[in-house]
Amino acid sequence: MTFKEQIQQGIPSILPQPKPYEVNINHAPKRKDILSADEKKLAIRNALRYFEAKDHAILAKEFYAELNTYGRIYMYRLRPDYEMKARPISDYPGKSEQAKAIMLMIQNNLDYAVAQHPHELITYGGNGAVFQNWAQYLLTMKYLSEMTDEQTLTIYSGHPMGLFPSHSDAPRVVVTNGMMIPNYSKPDDWEKFNALGVTQYGQMTAGSYMYIGPQGIVHGTTITVLNAGRKIAKNNESLAGKLFVTSGLGGMSGAQPKAGNIAGCITVCAEVNPKAVHTRHSQGWVDEVIENLDQLAERVTLAKVRKEVVSIAYLGNIVDVWEKFDAANIFVDLGSDQTSLHNPWAGGYYPTGISFEDSKSMMAEHPELFKEKVQETLRKHGAVINKHTAKGTYFFDYGNAFLLESSRAGADVFAPNHIDFKYPSYIQDILGPMCFDYGFGPFRWVCASGKPEDLEKTDNIARVVLEEMAKTAPPEIKQQMEDNIQWIKGAQQNKLVVGSQARILYADAEGRMKIAEAFNDAIANKEIGCIVLGRDHHDVSGTDSPYRETSNIYDGSRFTADMAIQNVIGDSFRGATWVSIHNGGGVGWGEVINGGFGMVLDGSAAAKKRLQSMLFWDVNNGISRRSWARNHEAIFAIKRAMETQPLLKVTIPTIVDETILENL
Ligand SMILES: NC(=O)c1ccc[n+]([C@@H]2O[C@H](COP(=O)([O-])OP(=O)(O)OC[C@H]3O[C@@H](n4cnc5c(N)ncnc54)[C@H](O)[C@@H]3O)[C@@H](O)[C@H]2O)c1
């Protein structure tokens, strides 16, 4: 059977042979065994809905075994035999070019080179699911292969509910992931309802088919380190000879040493897992590995004298590094942390004084003791950072719940008002005011032809557009424009592509629209093939997350989620090809609502109209909310947007004279 025929077939009516469990694949951890006996039957009854009655007896046993062994029913037997990767758009069967582009993006999220646990349909973050099981994947691909531009496919947490009549300007696909009645949004609710097969954790770009591998993180981390460096610069000096200390060489955290090198500082990144150290070192993402604290101190002192640009992995605990540098009086200019504290009790954070292997067995065999050890280390961690910041270190939280969990452990990290933390998050001090409030965020595109030449052409088009815009950019955003021009100039040389031919580029509303328009013209002129536009959900408007994306909102509204919901609704009627809205992502289930979109450009006049309408809204919605929260950078940006678009009329806040409040 050809690839096209296999896609069109959907769930095969003759069951394929069971598949052996491949041990050399990175598999998802066994999930919690949370269902009662009756609930397990319900989970199996639910799973069997996808199959003909003739197969129920055999599959019921198999799914029961999967549920007991892995905590979930993945339907491994149905995993397709063809290679999982983004193919050129012309390889996909179908009647709708938009639907074909979505198939390409789905396959990219499940590519073995891209996905973290490809057999469990997890793209990243340990639980970021594209689908809950292989039946959902097969059925979705079949629907996409037969739909027309007069239909919309609705997807409920991976389950393709079906094709509904709509119209050519409507989204082809509407995705919801993990949307719960608010009171049922605790971590164990995810365990239970995911095990029942009725919801999933879509993370951000996993469940919206918009993940593009590690380059997205490298770009964002570089911008963060660069701007942190500018924040601490006294006389506009560069980061040369300055020291950045952090931790984690995992999925996202592993980008830190590479970003430190691009930003031009000395980076020390502690990592307890030897495998993670080896992976990042062998990939060239970190320059040197040191296993001894005295040697580390010596090496760093030398690098400071020589003003070297170098990244060093320390194989060991981050708390030991901070303590050593304090004792040895090594000044740290920038400090952060990227251990996985969104998951503190199950391997996201390792205690000091216990080996990596012993920690792993302790967390499984003595979870209460392990929790105590983690909290003890977190208290030490907070205390030693306080010592460094007293000497002048600039420390920021990297959205990994470090300050949240440290405070819960009793570390001294609260500000005097006992509400705020002593230290800002990277969004509060850096990405929020310097990027998001002006509309700069992780815009991205994928060349649907699959041709590297197309990507090179689009890089050039984007560069020319940005260089033109930079000539008249106001001083407030000149620096961002220059950083982004620098990034796009180096993009080809940095060889960042893993999976589809994709590129990330921070841009504001005007930049995104102008770049997209230039792409659409180039497609019309047959210079390049179709383009899929999108963005990370970690952006200006798409995500309401009080400890991350919206942590620099100070009017009390950071615990609301109106912006993310308005955004997805607004995108869907302004021309998005697909939209998605998720509960959970990055910081945890119940802690964030985030959404994204995909848009196919085909060179047509209709595509031009859609991109202008949707991209303008997709960025300015968030700027208007940030402006209403009195963020002065956003007030500047939304006023500027109103000058360019007379149909935009946004309510501008009146700022209160604080002395009036002081006397109340
Ligand atoms: N990079 C970003 O842009 C970004 C943005 C927001 C949030 N985050 C957060 O950063 C965290 C890290 O993400 P990730 O994908 O790299 O996770 P990950 O789990 O892949 O990596 C974290 C690493 O930290 C190591 N580690 C744990 N405790 C340690 C300790 N005490 N000392 C030294 N090393 C230790 C672990 O072994 C692991 O390899 C997550 O909580 C994520 O949500 C990252």
The ligand as a Gaussian input file, in Angstrom:
#p B3LYP/6-31G(d) Opt

LIG

0 1
 N       14.035000      27.670000      28.126000
 C       12.910000      28.283000      28.147000
 O       12.610000      29.080000      27.263000
 C       11.958000      28.072000      29.273000
 C       10.894000      28.933000      29.365000
 C       10.023000      28.776000      30.401000
 C       10.199000      27.760000      31.316000
 N       11.233000      26.902000      31.224000
 C       11.325000      25.869000      32.262000
 O       12.641000      25.418000      32.472000
 C       12.598000      24.103000      33.035000
 C       13.570000      23.200000      32.329000
 O       13.046000      22.744000      31.089000
 P       13.741000      21.521000      30.319000
 O       12.915000      21.229000      29.119000
 O       15.168000      21.795000      30.114000
 O       13.564000      20.359000      31.404000
 P       14.461000      19.041000      31.575000
 O       13.787000      18.262000      32.649000
 O       14.689000      18.417000      30.249000
 O       15.870000      19.597000      32.123000
 C       16.124000      20.010000      33.454000
 C       17.471000      19.430000      33.874000
 O       17.813000      19.873000      35.179000
 C       18.603000      18.849000      35.792000
 N       18.605000      19.047000      37.250000
 C       17.590000      18.853000      38.118000
 N       17.950000      19.190000      39.359000
 C       19.225000      19.632000      39.289000
 C       20.127000      20.161000      40.236000
 N       19.774000      20.328000      41.521000
 N       21.352000      20.521000      39.806000
 C       21.731000      20.389000      38.527000
 N       20.902000      19.889000      37.559000
 C       19.655000      19.535000      37.942000
 C       17.907000      17.578000      35.354000
 O       18.767000      16.464000      35.440000
 C       17.480000      17.898000      33.931000
 O       18.384000      17.394000      32.964000
 C       11.146000      23.653000      32.950000
 O       10.520000      23.801000      34.210000
 C       10.576000      24.588000      31.935000
 O        9.163000      24.764000      32.055000
 C       12.116000      27.033000      30.214000

